[in-house]
C-alpha cells in the first residue's frame, strides 16, 4: 500500500502539487491522470522519493518514506522511468540485471537467483530473445519491454510507471497494461490515454492544476461532468462489456468530416 | 477489493486467454522449464571477458619486461626478468649480468615502468568513472579542473620556490595542494545552493580549470625566467622522468590500486548512474550523493597522479572507449579492463618518449596525444556511421 497525505511539491517558487492525497491499495491498478502540466509525473516522483515534498508525507506499507534509504525504497517499489540508456552500449541482459542491484549485499556479485529472476522477467515481457542485443539497437517498443523487465526483475510488491505506453503501437499498449493487471502488485501508472485508463485501471486519480479533481473507482472518475471541466472539451461516454468508452470533441467545432 | 495480493510472483503466467505478449507472431515465447543452458548468454560472455582480462594482464607483464629492457643500454627480456626475480624473490641467486645492467634495470627503469603502469591505470579508471558520471564520452579525468590546480601548484613551486622546505618533495607536494584546492573549489561551486548535477559539475570544472590555467600562464609570463618557463612547460605536458624508488612511487601505486578497487565495488551503481539520474534513483542509488563521492575519489586520485607526473593527456579519455569495445559497458568488467589497458598504453608511450629522440626526452603527453588523437578521430567516424 502506498499513501500520500497533503503533498505540496514545488520547483522553486512555482507550486506543482498543492495538497494532494493519494491511496494506492494492494493488488490494484491506480491510474494517475490529468492534462499536461497537471503534476502527474511530479506526484509519481514524490511517491518514490526522487522529489522531497515541501509539505506532506508519503507512506509505503505504513512506513514513512523519508525514514527509508533509497535502497530500501528500491526493494519495495520498482519504477519504470522514461530513460532508456541508449547512449550506453549495454546489453539487454546487463540492463535487466541492474534491477537486482537493490537486493545485492556486500560485494554484490551476480547470483543464480539473479539470473533466474532476470530470465523470468525477460520471458514474461516476451523479450528473452533480445538478451544478447544492445539496448541502443532496439526499437521503441522493445526498449520499453526491457525497462518493464528490469522492474519485474526487481521483484518488488509495488510498481510505479511513468507513461509506459509512450512510443508503443496500439497492440502493445494493450498487452502492456494487461500484463500490469496480471501482476498482482500495487501498480501506480501515469497515463495520458483516458481510454486505456478506463479499460485497465481499477482506480483513478485525476489531477488538475496540482490538485485532485476527482478520485475513486476509474469508472466513477471518468465521467463527462468531471472530464469536461478538467480538459475543457465536450465528452460523451458509452459503456459496453469492455467498459466505458469516451469520445472527445472541441466545443464550438464541427466534428471532422 | 480483492484478497491481499502477494509480491508479484514471477512464476505467475499472464492470465489471459489471448495470451498477451505470448502470441504475437514476431516474438514467440518458448516455454522453458529446465533451467539448464545459458538463456541470457551470460556464461559464454563471462568466459570471453575473462579471457580478454587475462590476455591484457599477460600483455601488461610482457610490456613491462620489454620496456624495462629497452633504452640507451638494451637488456634482453630474459635478463630483465632475472634481475627482477633476483631483487624480489632472491632467485636466481647468482647474478649472471653486469653491475651496469643491474643498475639500469632495477634502479632506473623498473620504478619508471611501475610508475607508468600505475599512472596509466589510475588515469584510465578515473576517466571511466567520469564518463559514467557526467554521461559524456568526451569527459576525461581533467574536466574537473583538478590538473589545472596541480599545474598552478607546480608552477608556483618551480618559479616561486613554493614549499621549498620540502626539498625533493616540494614539486609533488605543491602540485597536490593545488589539485586539492581546485577540487574543493569545483565542488563548492557545483553544489551552490542545490544538488550536484552533471551539468553543474562540468561547468564548474571547466570554469575553475580556465581560471587556474590563466593564473599559471600569468606566473610563467611574469617570472621572465626562460629556464623556469621551460620547466613548467615540460611539467605541464607530463613526464615520468622523476620516477625512483621512494615514497612518491609508493603513494601513486597505492592510490591507483585503491581507486580502481573502489570503482570496481561501485560497479553496478556506476552502471545505473551512466544510464541516468532517474534510473539510478529507481534502483536505490541517490545520484547526487554518488556523484559527490565519485568527485572526491577521482579528485584525490588525479591529484596524486598529476602531482607525480604532470598532466598526461588522452589516456583517461581514450582508454575507456577502447576498453568498452573489448568488454562492454558494465563497470565490473570495464574498470579492470581500463586499468590494464591504461597501464599498457602508458608503458609503451613512456618507452617512446625516452627512446625516440634519445638522449633527449620527449614529454610523454606529446606521445599520448599522438597515439590518442587518431584513435579519437576514428571514433568520431564510427560514431557518425552508427547513428
HADDOCK unambig.tbl for C-alpha pairs under 7 A between the chains (distance, minus, plus):
assign (segid A and resid 26 and name CA) (segid B and resid 4 and name CA) 6.41 0.50 0.50
assign (segid A and resid 26 and name CA) (segid B and resid 5 and name CA) 6.30 0.50 0.50
assign (segid A and resid 27 and name CA) (segid B and resid 4 and name CA) 6.78 0.50 0.50
assign (segid A and resid 27 and name CA) (segid B and resid 5 and name CA) 5.11 0.50 0.50
assign (segid A and resid 50 and name CA) (segid B and resid 281 and name CA) 6.42 0.50 0.50
assign (segid A and resid 70 and name CA) (segid B and resid 284 and name CA) 4.37 0.50 0.50
assign (segid A and resid 70 and name CA) (segid B and resid 285 and name CA) 6.19 0.50 0.50
assign (segid A and resid 70 and name CA) (segid B and resid 286 and name CA) 6.53 0.50 0.50
assign (segid A and resid 71 and name CA) (segid B and resid 284 and name CA) 3.88 0.50 0.50
assign (segid A and resid 71 and name CA) (segid B and resid 285 and name CA) 6.61 0.50 0.50
assign (segid A and resid 73 and name CA) (segid B and resid 284 and name CA) 6.71 0.50 0.50
assign (segid A and resid 74 and name CA) (segid B and resid 282 and name CA) 6.14 0.50 0.50
assign (segid A and resid 74 and name CA) (segid B and resid 283 and name CA) 5.46 0.50 0.50
assign (segid A and resid 74 and name CA) (segid B and resid 284 and name CA) 4.92 0.50 0.50
assign (segid A and resid 78 and name CA) (segid B and resid 282 and name CA) 6.54 0.50 0.50
assign (segid A and resid 79 and name CA) (segid B and resid 282 and name CA) 5.47 0.50 0.50
assign (segid A and resid 81 and name CA) (segid B and resid 278 and name CA) 6.65 0.50 0.50
assign (segid A and resid 81 and name CA) (segid B and resid 279 and name CA) 6.70 0.50 0.50
assign (segid A and resid 83 and name CA) (segid B and resid 276 and name CA) 6.59 0.50 0.50
assign (segid A and resid 83 and name CA) (segid B and resid 279 and name CA) 6.75 0.50 0.50
assign (segid A and resid 85 and name CA) (segid B and resid 275 and name CA) 4.47 0.50 0.50
assign (segid A and resid 85 and name CA) (segid B and resid 276 and name CA) 6.93 0.50 0.50
assign (segid A and resid 88 and name CA) (segid B and resid 275 and name CA) 6.63 0.50 0.50
assign (segid A and resid 88 and name CA) (segid B and resid 329 and name CA) 6.71 0.50 0.50
assign (segid A and resid 89 and name CA) (segid B and resid 328 and name CA) 6.59 0.50 0.50
assign (segid A and resid 89 and name CA) (segid B and resid 329 and name CA) 5.68 0.50 0.50
assign (segid A and resid 90 and name CA) (segid B and resid 328 and name CA) 6.49 0.50 0.50
assign (segid A and resid 90 and name CA) (segid B and resid 329 and name CA) 5.32 0.50 0.50
assign (segid A and resid 90 and name CA) (segid B and resid 330 and name CA) 6.89 0.50 0.50
assign (segid A and resid 93 and name CA) (segid B and resid 40 and name CA) 6.16 0.50 0.50
assign (segid A and resid 98 and name CA) (segid B and resid 268 and name CA) 6.78 0.50 0.50
assign (segid A and resid 99 and name CA) (segid B and resid 283 and name CA) 6.60 0.50 0.50
assign (segid A and resid 101 and name CA) (segid B and resid 268 and name CA) 6.77 0.50 0.50
assign (segid A and resid 101 and name CA) (segid B and resid 283 and name CA) 6.68 0.50 0.50
assign (segid A and resid 102 and name CA) (segid B and resid 283 and name CA) 6.10 0.50 0.50
assign (segid A and resid 102 and name CA) (segid B and resid 284 and name CA) 6.03 0.50 0.50
assign (segid A and resid 107 and name CA) (segid B and resid 265 and name CA) 6.43 0.50 0.50
assign (segid A and resid 119 and name CA) (segid B and resid 40 and name CA) 6.85 0.50 0.50
assign (segid A and resid 120 and name CA) (segid B and resid 10 and name CA) 6.48 0.50 0.50
assign (segid A and resid 121 and name CA) (segid B and resid 10 and name CA) 6.96 0.50 0.50
assign (segid A and resid 123 and name CA) (segid B and resid 29 and name CA) 6.78 0.50 0.50
assign (segid A and resid 125 and name CA) (segid B and resid 21 and name CA) 6.24 0.50 0.50
assign (segid A and resid 126 and name CA) (segid B and resid 21 and name CA) 5.73 0.50 0.50
assign (segid A and resid 126 and name CA) (segid B and resid 22 and name CA) 6.59 0.50 0.50
assign (segid A and resid 126 and name CA) (segid B and resid 27 and name CA) 6.61 0.50 0.50
assign (segid A and resid 126 and name CA) (segid B and resid 29 and name CA) 5.80 0.50 0.50
assign (segid A and resid 131 and name CA) (segid B and resid 40 and name CA) 5.47 0.50 0.50
assign (segid A and resid 132 and name CA) (segid B and resid 40 and name CA) 6.76 0.50 0.50
assign (segid A and resid 132 and name CA) (segid B and resid 41 and name CA) 6.62 0.50 0.50
assign (segid A and resid 155 and name CA) (segid B and resid 8 and name CA) 6.69 0.50 0.50
assign (segid A and resid 156 and name CA) (segid B and resid 7 and name CA) 6.19 0.50 0.50
assign (segid A and resid 156 and name CA) (segid B and resid 8 and name CA) 6.91 0.50 0.50
assign (segid A and resid 157 and name CA) (segid B and resid 7 and name CA) 4.11 0.50 0.50
assign (segid A and resid 157 and name CA) (segid B and resid 8 and name CA) 5.93 0.50 0.50
assign (segid A and resid 175 and name CA) (segid B and resid 20 and name CA) 5.11 0.50 0.50
assign (segid A and resid 175 and name CA) (segid B and resid 21 and name CA) 6.09 0.50 0.50
assign (segid A and resid 179 and name CA) (segid B and resid 14 and name CA) 6.18 0.50 0.50
assign (segid A and resid 182 and name CA) (segid B and resid 14 and name CA) 5.80 0.50 0.50
assign (segid A and resid 182 and name CA) (segid B and resid 15 and name CA) 6.07 0.50 0.50
assign (segid A and resid 183 and name CA) (segid B and resid 8 and name CA) 5.32 0.50 0.50
assign (segid A and resid 184 and name CA) (segid B and resid 5 and name CA) 5.54 0.50 0.50
assign (segid A and resid 184 and name CA) (segid B and resid 6 and name CA) 6.53 0.50 0.50
assign (segid A and resid 184 and name CA) (segid B and resid 8 and name CA) 5.43 0.50 0.50
assign (segid A and resid 185 and name CA) (segid B and resid 5 and name CA) 6.68 0.50 0.50
assign (segid A and resid 185 and name CA) (segid B and resid 7 and name CA) 5.93 0.50 0.50
assign (segid A and resid 185 and name CA) (segid B and resid 8 and name CA) 5.19 0.50 0.50
